[in-house]
Amino acid sequence: MHHTLDDSVLIHRWDNSTPPRITINSGERITLHMADSSGYQVKPTWNATDFKAHFDPLKVHALTGPVAIAGAEPGDRLEIIIESYEHRGWAWTSLIPGLGLLSDDFPEHHLFIWELERHQTRSIPGVTLDLHPFAGIIGVQRAEPGEFRTRAPGPFGGNMDVRHLTAGTTLYLPVFTPGANLLAGDCHAAQGDGEVCINGMEAPMSVTFQINLLKNAPLAAPYAICPNPLVPPRYQTKPWHLFIESDENPREACKRVVRRAIEYLVARLGLTPELAYTLCSVVLDLRISQLVNVPTTTVTGYLPEAIFDK
């Protein structure tokens, strides 16, 4: 059976006392219609002034669910086969004072609206980005009673922002409460590893899952199996720009990597620093290159040459 759950009710907190909106059986499929992370606060006609005046961060994230799986109990696990995502033609990325990796560098609000084609966006002149839609949040209700903000992920899944939770990936989550009560949302049309400015391409979407219940199969934390390729195939057709930094504080190394990438994009494309930072958040991949040379960590930022039109 194939179920559908609309986005007429949006959930902004983890709370295991929230009753499920629907119960499905193991092996069934469900399509979730999901708001963008703002819960439809942000409009495609907005600018930075609108965003500063009207955006309420306490309404982030806006999730669809809960979906109960009949017979699920603590000690079981869910097998979530991610079948497809469908975006609705637009997305947004913001800078918010006090948030993001480079909050000291960017103290003002900024908002960028992306126009999405089916598989790409050309919203920034001189750049073509391939989309790889995924849900930033897929999780089950936590074991602890009470109400919790959705920002922090955990063993239950949640706000993991793992950009490889794309169509074709299978995600496994432990069950902590009767029914498991799955919620999902915070979809991104694209995101770099790190999501450095605080957002990916935040987009309303629909996702289709097949959910299987695996009985008596404890799991310590989320686990996934992702098919190749790990990056859009077109990005592999040209070289990569690597920005490499080392520091005893990994976060400081990340900051220097991103600042250098911003400088490169400003010089090459003539972008404002704010727009270059936005671009880094949706396409620059931050990776740990080494941890063995204690106490120094090396972080590398990978920027694909293939995104540039010239």
N, C-alpha and C positions, 0 to 999 in steps of 0.2 A: 504494500500500500504506500502511496505517496501523499504525504500531508503538506499543508501550507500553514504558516503562522505569520500574520501581518504585523505591522509596526504601530498599531493603534495604541499599544501600551508599551512604554519605554521604562526600563529598569536602570536606576543610577547607582545602586548600592548592592553589594553582596549581603544577603540576609536569608539564612536557610529556613526562616519561617514564612517566606513568600510562597504562596501556593503555585503549583504549576499551571500554566495556561493550557497545556495540552499534554496528554500521555500517549506515547507510541510504544510499539512492541519492538523487540530486538529484530534487526534485519530490515526494518522499514526505513524509508527515505522521507526527508522533510526539507522543504524550502523555507528559509527564514528571510523575510523582507526586513531590512535593517536601515535605520537612519544613519546619517553620518555621526561622528563622535559627539558633535554638539547637540544632537537631538533636533535637528532642523532649525536651530537658532541661526546659524550662518546661512546667508542667502547668496546665490551667485551674482547678485547685483551689489553686494556690499563692497565697501572699501575699508581702509584702516580706521577711519573715523567712526564708521558704523560699528566696526568690530570692538573698538575701545569703549564705545558708549553702551552697547547692547549685549555683548557676550557675557554669559554667566558661567564661569568655570565650574561651579558647583553642580551643574547639570551634565558634566562630562564624567563618565561615558554614558551613552544611551544604548542600552542593550535590548535585544529581543529574546524572549523566553519568560520563565523557565520552561524547558522541555523535559518532562519526566520520562524515564525508560522503565517500563513495567518490569518489576522483579529485581531492579538494581538495588544492591545493598552494600554497605561498607565492606571492603575487602574484594570487591569486584573491580573490573575496569571496563571502560568504554573504548571501543574501536570506532573511530570517526573517520570515515572515508570521505574526503572532500572532493566532490564531483565537479562543481562549477561555481563561478562567480559571474555576476552580471552588474556592471556599473550603470549609472544613469546619465552619463555625459558630462559630468562636471565634478570638480573636487576643489579643496582649499588647503592652503598651508599658511601658518601664522608665525609671527614672533611675538612673544608676550614678555613684558618686563619681569625679570627675576627668574625666568624659566629657560631651559635649554642649556647646552654645553657652554655657549659663549654669552651668557646673560650679561656679563659686565661690559661686553663690547657692543651690545645692542639693547639700549635701555628704553627704546620706544616701540609701540605697537606697529606691526606690519602685517598686511594680509595680501595673499596672492591667490587669485582664482584661476584654476586650470580648466581649459576646455578639452575634453577627452574625446578622441576618436575611439573606434572599437578596440584597437590594440596599441595606439600610440598617442602622444600629445606633442604638439608643436607650439605650445603656448609661450615659450621663451624664444625670442628670435635667435636664430643660429644654432638651435639645439632641437634634436628629435629624441624623445625619450620613449622607450618601450614600456608598456604597462605590464605589471605582474601582480594582479589583484590578490589580496589576502585579508583575512580578518585579524586585526591586532589583538582582539580578545576572543578566545574560545575557552570556556571554563565551566566547571561544575560548582555547585554550592559548597562553601567551606564547612568544615566540621564544627567550628566554633559558633556558638549562638551569638546573635547580635548583628549590628549593622556596620559594614566596613566600606570605606571608599574603594573604588575599583582601580585606583592607580597602581598599587603594588601587585605584582604577580606572586605566585607561590606554587606549592605542590598540586593545587587544584587547577592550575593553568592560569587563566585570567589574562591580564594585560602583558602578555609576553612579547608582543611586537616582533615575532619571529617571521621574517619576510618570506620564508620558504614554506609557510602553511598555505600554499597555493593549490589550485586544482590539480589533482593527481597525488597529493600527499595524504598519508594516513596518520592520524594523530591518536595517541593513546593517553587516556586520562584515568587516574584512580578515582574511585567512588568513595565519597565521605558521608553521604546522607541517603536515606531511602529515596529511590527514584533518580538519584544523581542530580537532576534538575539543571540541565545544560542551558547556558546563556552564551550569546555571541554578538559581536558588533565591532565598532571602531575599525571599519574596513579602510584599507589604503589601496589606491590604484597603483602606487609604486612607493618604495621606500628604500633608502640605503641602510646598510647595517650600521646602527648607531642612532638613526633618527635624530640627528644632532640639534636641530633647531627647536624641537619638541613635537613637530608633526611630520607625518608622511603626507601623501596626497589623500586627505581626509574626504571620503566619498560615501554617499548612500549607495547601498548595493543589495543584491539578493544572493544568497548562497544556498546550495543544495548539498546536504549531507546524507550518507547512509550510515546508520548507527547500529552497531552490533554490541551486544552485552556479553562479556566474557566473565563467567562466574568463577569465584574463588581464584582470582588472578591478581594478587596484590601488586601494586606498582608504587614506587617511592615518589615519583615525580613525572611530569610529562615526558613522553617519548614519541618520536615521529619517524616515519620512513618517507623520504622525499626522493622522487625520481630525478634523474639528470635531465637537462642541465641545471646547475645551480644559479646561473645568470642567464639573462635573455640571450639566445643564440647569436643575434646580430652583434652583441657587444664583444663576442669572441672573435670577430673577423678583423679587428684592428688592435694595435697595442694598448697597453694600460699605462696611465701615469701613476707612479707610486710616490707618495709623500711619506717619509720615514722619520720618526722621532723616537727618542729614548729618554726615560726619566724614572726616578724612583717613585714618582706619583703617576700612575697610569693615566689619570684624568688630565694631568698637565701635558703629558705627551699627546693625548687626543686633541687638546686645545690647539697645540702648535700645528699638528697635522691639518686641522680644519682651517686655521688661519692661513696657512700656506695655500691650501686649495682655493680658498676665497680669493686670495691675491692673484692666483693664476687665472681664475675665471673672470675677475674684474679686468685684468690686463688683456685677456684674449677676446672677450666678448663685449667689453664695455658696459658690463652690468653694474648696477649699484651694489655695494657690499651686502645690503639686505637681501637682494634677489640672488646674489651668488651664494649666500648662506642658505637660503631657501633651496636652491638647486643642490647644494651639498647634502641636505637632509633627505632628499628623495633619490639620490643616485650614488653618492660617495659611500664606499664600504670601508668601515674601520675594522681592522683585524689585529689580534695580538700575534706578533711575529715571534717573540721569545720571552720566556719567563725564567730561563735557567741562569742568567747572569745576575744573580741576587746582589743588590736589591733593585736592579734596573729592569724595567719592562720596555720592550720595543713595540710600538704601535705603527701600523702602516695603513695609509688611506689609499684606496684603489679607485681611480677615476677612469672610466672607459673612453678612449679616443673616439669610439664609434658614435657617441652621442652628438658630436659636432658635425654640422652640415658642411663645413669647409675645413 
